[in-house]
Amino acid sequence: MTPIFGKTKDGFKMAEIFITRKVFRHVIDMLEKEGHAIDINDTDRILPARELVERAHGKAGIVCLLNDRIDSWVMDELPSIKVISNIAVGYDNIDITGATERGIMVTNTPGVLTETTADLAFALLLGAARRIPEADRYTRAGKFKNWQLMQPHMGVDIYEKTLGIVGMGAIGQAVAKRAKKGFDMRVVYYSSSRKESAEKEYEAEFVEFDKLLAKSDFISIHVPLTEKTKHMFSSREFKEMKHTAILICIFSYPQLIKNRGGICDVFKKKCHIPITEK
């Protein structure tokens, strides 16, 4: 068997690496240029744990995505693994404690999608407020006849409305910037700590969670999934919100929302998106 570590012609260590999913070609080229041997699941299919183990057997490193579950069982089946590189900001898919106990280094890619994710949050906010998906389907179905003063999909304005941000981290602050500087929205936020720089730059107001629910015309969620945030939005929280409020969830954590729908970028069992044509 080829050793998992070796020497390149320049004297650097090379390693055998398994990439769990299709990635950009220049990433593979960069690794191969450094002398590493690459095996890749060059498809969009999420590998079952046992198949992932079979493919990564004998490798020194794994490059994975956030929906590849790398738990203690996988690590035990892959004693040669030295590094797990997650192409994501979050790393909930990896058993960090288990990796630490086994001396496996875990890396992620923080900050690379902050502005991109904030753009997505605002795209969802705009789409929901102006009922763009509904209007698009309505028009494509040939139902639009002519311009009317009372259009069936008028939606609501965003300008000068109140945006409640739950979780004022880097992405939350990027959303606040778009809200204040782009649409002159009033920004209120609830977070684990005060963000004085955001308060100063975006005139954001720190409020308690219940007050945010009651005051906001739009609510955008930017918190990680933890035991504390699990089911953060349930029937009680929805009753506290304005009946016209729009909820935006841009993370793949449907467990944050219990028994209700929302505008999400991920479709899962607990994140239903009811759409009603009017």
C-alpha distance (Angstrom), angle and dihedral (degrees) to the residues before:
residue distance angle dihedral
M1 . . .
T2 3.78 . .
P3 3.81 109.7 .
I4 3.78 115.3 -106.6
F5 3.79 89.0 -130.6
G6 3.77 127.3 38.9
K7 3.78 142.2 145.6
T8 3.78 127.1 -86.5
K9 3.78 121.0 -144.5
D10 3.81 88.0 -95.3
G11 3.78 91.8 55.0
F12 3.79 96.2 -107.2
K13 3.78 121.9 134.0
M14 3.77 115.6 -100.3
A15 3.77 125.5 -161.7
E16 3.76 141.5 -167.8
I17 3.80 109.5 -112.2
F18 3.78 131.5 -171.3
I19 3.82 118.1 -152.0
T20 3.79 110.5 -159.4
R21 3.79 98.5 -153.5
K22 3.78 145.0 17.6
V23 3.83 110.9 -68.1
F24 3.79 136.2 174.9
R25 3.77 112.5 -65.2
H26 3.80 93.9 -126.4
V27 3.82 89.4 61.6
I28 3.80 90.7 59.1
D29 3.80 91.3 43.5
M30 3.80 90.6 52.5
L31 3.80 92.8 51.4
E32 3.79 93.6 45.1
K33 3.80 90.5 48.3
E34 3.80 87.2 59.2
G35 3.79 88.6 54.8
H36 3.80 99.3 -104.1
A37 3.80 121.0 145.5
I38 3.80 109.8 -126.3
D39 3.78 129.9 -156.7
I40 3.80 115.3 -179.9
N41 3.76 139.4 -175.7
D42 3.79 90.9 -134.6
T43 3.81 94.5 -165.1
D44 3.80 138.4 80.5
R45 3.81 91.5 -113.3
I46 3.81 117.3 118.9
L47 3.78 106.1 -131.2
P48 3.82 118.3 -129.4
A49 3.80 111.5 -117.3
R50 3.80 94.8 -104.2
E51 3.79 93.2 49.9
L52 3.80 90.8 46.6
V53 3.82 88.8 53.5
E54 3.80 91.5 49.7
R55 3.80 92.0 51.1
A56 3.82 94.3 44.7
H57 3.81 95.5 44.3
G58 3.80 111.2 131.6
K59 3.80 93.5 8.5
A60 3.80 124.1 129.4
G61 3.78 96.7 -148.8
I62 3.79 142.0 30.7
V63 3.79 124.7 -157.0
C64 3.79 107.0 -162.9
L65 3.78 144.0 168.1
L66 3.79 129.0 -122.7
N67 3.81 93.7 -96.8
D68 3.80 93.3 55.4
R69 3.79 106.2 96.9
I70 3.80 110.2 -141.3
D71 3.79 104.6 -177.3
S72 3.79 134.3 160.6
W73 3.80 92.7 -84.6
V74 3.81 91.0 56.7
M75 3.81 90.8 47.8
D76 3.81 92.2 49.5
E77 3.80 89.8 51.6
L78 3.82 90.3 50.9
P79 3.81 106.8 50.6
S80 3.80 91.5 162.6
I81 3.81 93.8 63.9
K82 3.80 113.6 113.3
V83 3.81 101.8 163.7
I84 3.82 134.9 32.1
S85 3.81 112.9 -168.0
N86 3.79 115.0 -166.4
I87 3.80 116.8 -157.8
A88 3.79 92.8 -145.7
V89 3.77 141.3 74.6
G90 3.80 91.6 -120.9
Y91 3.80 124.7 57.6
D92 3.80 104.5 -168.4
N93 3.80 87.6 126.8
I94 3.80 92.1 67.1
D95 3.79 126.5 71.5
I96 3.80 96.4 -127.6
T97 3.80 94.0 -178.4
G98 3.79 90.7 51.2
A99 3.79 91.7 48.4
T100 3.81 91.6 49.4
E101 3.79 91.6 50.5
R102 3.81 90.0 52.5
G103 3.79 95.1 45.2
I104 3.82 93.2 -113.9
M105 3.79 117.0 150.4
V106 3.82 115.1 -132.9
T107 3.80 121.7 -161.6
N108 3.79 133.5 -177.1
T109 3.81 137.5 -176.6
P110 3.83 107.2 -111.0
G111 3.76 121.7 -172.8
V112 3.79 98.3 9.7
L113 3.81 94.9 110.7
T114 3.80 102.8 32.7
E115 3.79 97.1 111.0
T116 3.80 93.2 34.5
T117 3.79 92.1 53.6
A118 3.79 91.5 46.9
D119 3.81 88.2 53.2
L120 3.80 89.4 52.5
A121 3.79 91.8 49.5
F122 3.77 90.7 53.7
A123 3.79 92.4 44.5
L124 3.81 88.6 56.0
L125 3.81 91.2 45.1
L126 3.80 92.5 50.7
G127 3.79 92.8 43.3
A128 3.79 92.5 51.9
A129 3.81 95.8 42.0
R130 3.80 94.9 48.6
R131 3.84 92.9 35.1
I132 3.78 90.4 -127.5
P133 3.84 98.6 161.2
E134 3.82 91.0 50.9
A135 3.80 92.8 46.2
D136 3.79 90.9 48.1
R137 3.82 92.7 53.2
Y138 3.80 90.6 43.4
T139 3.81 91.3 54.1
R140 3.80 95.4 42.9
A141 3.80 88.8 51.6
G142 3.82 88.8 59.4
K143 3.80 94.1 -114.3
F144 3.79 96.4 123.4
K145 3.82 108.7 94.3
N146 3.79 107.3 166.1
W147 3.79 144.8 -31.3
Q148 3.79 115.2 -67.1
L149 3.77 134.1 179.9
M150 3.82 90.2 -126.9
Q151 3.79 102.9 45.8
P152 3.83 115.2 -172.2
H153 3.83 92.3 -127.1
M154 3.78 103.6 40.9
G155 3.78 95.5 133.9
V156 3.79 122.2 -175.8
D157 3.79 136.8 -64.9
I158 3.78 122.9 -102.3
Y159 3.80 97.9 -166.2
E160 3.83 112.5 109.4
K161 3.81 92.6 -4.6
T162 3.81 123.0 132.4
L163 3.79 119.1 -97.3
G164 3.80 118.0 -164.1
I165 3.79 114.2 -157.0
V166 3.80 117.3 -161.2
G167 3.78 105.9 -158.8
M168 3.81 115.6 20.7
G169 3.78 99.4 -152.6
A170 3.78 124.3 130.3
I171 3.82 94.0 -63.4
G172 3.79 93.2 42.5
Q173 3.79 89.5 53.4
A174 3.80 91.5 47.9
V175 3.82 88.6 53.8
A176 3.81 89.9 48.0
K177 3.80 89.5 53.6
R178 3.80 91.9 54.5
A179 3.79 92.0 45.1
K180 3.78 96.7 50.0
K181 3.78 102.1 34.0
G182 3.79 97.4 35.2
F183 3.80 103.8 36.7
D184 3.81 104.3 13.8
M185 3.80 89.4 -122.2
R186 3.76 122.7 168.0
V187 3.80 107.9 -114.9
V188 3.80 124.1 -150.5
Y189 3.76 122.2 172.6
Y190 3.77 144.5 -171.3
S191 3.80 118.2 -157.0
S192 3.78 142.2 150.2
S193 3.81 89.1 -99.8
R194 3.79 139.4 16.2
K195 3.80 116.6 -92.5
E196 3.79 103.6 -152.9
S197 3.80 94.3 176.6
A198 3.82 90.6 56.4
E199 3.79 90.7 45.4
K200 3.79 90.0 54.6
E201 3.81 99.3 40.5
Y202 3.81 99.7 39.2
E203 3.82 99.4 23.9
A204 3.79 87.1 -119.9
E205 3.79 117.6 173.4
F206 3.79 121.8 -142.9
V207 3.83 110.0 -136.8
E208 3.77 138.7 166.6
F209 3.79 116.4 -91.9
D210 3.82 95.9 -108.2
K211 3.79 91.3 50.3
L212 3.80 90.7 50.8
L213 3.80 90.2 52.6
A214 3.79 92.2 51.1
K215 3.81 97.8 44.8
S216 3.81 104.0 40.0
D217 3.79 126.9 99.0
F218 3.80 88.5 -172.3
I219 3.81 128.4 23.6
S220 3.80 122.4 -162.3
I221 3.82 119.1 -168.3
H222 3.81 119.4 -143.4
V223 3.80 106.4 160.8
P224 3.81 129.3 114.9
L225 3.78 120.4 -113.5
T226 3.81 108.9 -97.2
E227 3.78 135.0 146.6
K228 3.80 87.0 -94.0
T229 3.81 95.3 51.9
K230 3.81 97.7 38.2
H231 3.82 108.2 119.0
M232 3.79 88.6 1.5
F233 3.80 87.3 155.5
S234 3.80 113.0 50.8
S235 3.79 135.6 140.9
R236 3.79 92.4 -67.2
E237 3.80 93.4 54.5
F238 3.80 92.6 46.5
K239 3.80 90.3 53.0
E240 3.81 89.4 54.2
M241 3.81 92.3 54.0
K242 3.78 126.6 86.2
H243 3.79 109.3 -91.9
T244 3.82 87.9 -123.7
A245 3.82 95.4 49.2
I246 3.79 120.9 125.0
L247 3.80 119.8 -143.8
I248 3.80 120.9 -150.9
C249 3.82 122.2 -165.4
I250 3.80 114.7 178.6
F251 3.79 97.8 172.9
S252 3.79 127.9 87.2
Y253 3.79 91.4 -116.5
P254 3.81 107.5 108.9
Q255 3.82 87.1 163.2
L256 3.81 86.9 78.3
I257 3.79 88.4 70.5
K258 3.79 119.1 58.0
N259 3.80 123.4 -161.0
R260 3.79 96.0 -21.4
G261 3.75 140.4 89.6
G262 3.75 130.1 -114.6
I263 3.75 142.2 167.5
C264 3.80 103.2 -88.2
D265 3.77 138.4 167.4
V266 3.82 89.9 -138.9
F267 3.79 128.8 58.7
K268 3.81 113.2 -145.4
K269 3.77 137.5 146.3
K270 3.78 96.8 -87.5
C271 3.79 96.9 39.7
H272 3.79 106.7 72.0
I273 3.78 119.0 174.2
P274 3.80 109.3 -153.2
I275 3.79 112.6 -161.4
T276 3.78 120.2 -170.2
E277 3.76 123.1 -168.3
K278 3.79 112.1 -141.8
